[in-house]
Amino acid sequence: MTAPRRLLIPETVWRATTGLLTPYAVAQVEAGVYWYGTRSEEAAVVSVVGVPRQLNRPRNFDVHSEDLAALIRVLPDPLVAVAALHTHPGIDTRHSEWDDARAVSRKILSLVLPFYGRDPQLEDAAVHQSVDERWVMLGPEEARSRLALIPTLIDARS
């Protein structure tokens, strides 16, 4: 299985994610979160933001395998990893060798936000996908076609 063709991100998940990244942006250190949800080859829907214990530095962050395992143990079934999101210090949102080596899965999308995720918009995220065992940054149009911010509530009473 490869990364899903579409990643559907509820507005509440996006707001929670950006809120969780704010203290790291203020401290000017990289940080990462993992998105869990349900998936098929066509689409994945994010429903949970997972924040493991991590070591945060200005040029990278690190999550020990025990800390990732502790996070995964508390996830309810049938949720699976659908994407990873982390920040970079400047405008460069390409995956580094460090990022490649620490990817939690090659079957998910990896999003990178610039400027430590300060005041992020979803369209600011670079989107990476593993292709033939290496991470490739998608072009802007393809990246936008792969991500969709969806409403959490649709009120059709009126």
Protein Blocks (a to p, Z undefined) as FASTA:
>chain_A
ZZdfbdcddfklmmmmmmmmmmmmmnopacdddddddddfkbccdfbdcdddddddfkbc
cddfklmmmmmmmpccfbdcfbdcdddfblblcdcfklmmmofbfkbccdddehhlpaia
fklpccdddeehiacdddfklmmmmpccddfbdcfkZZ
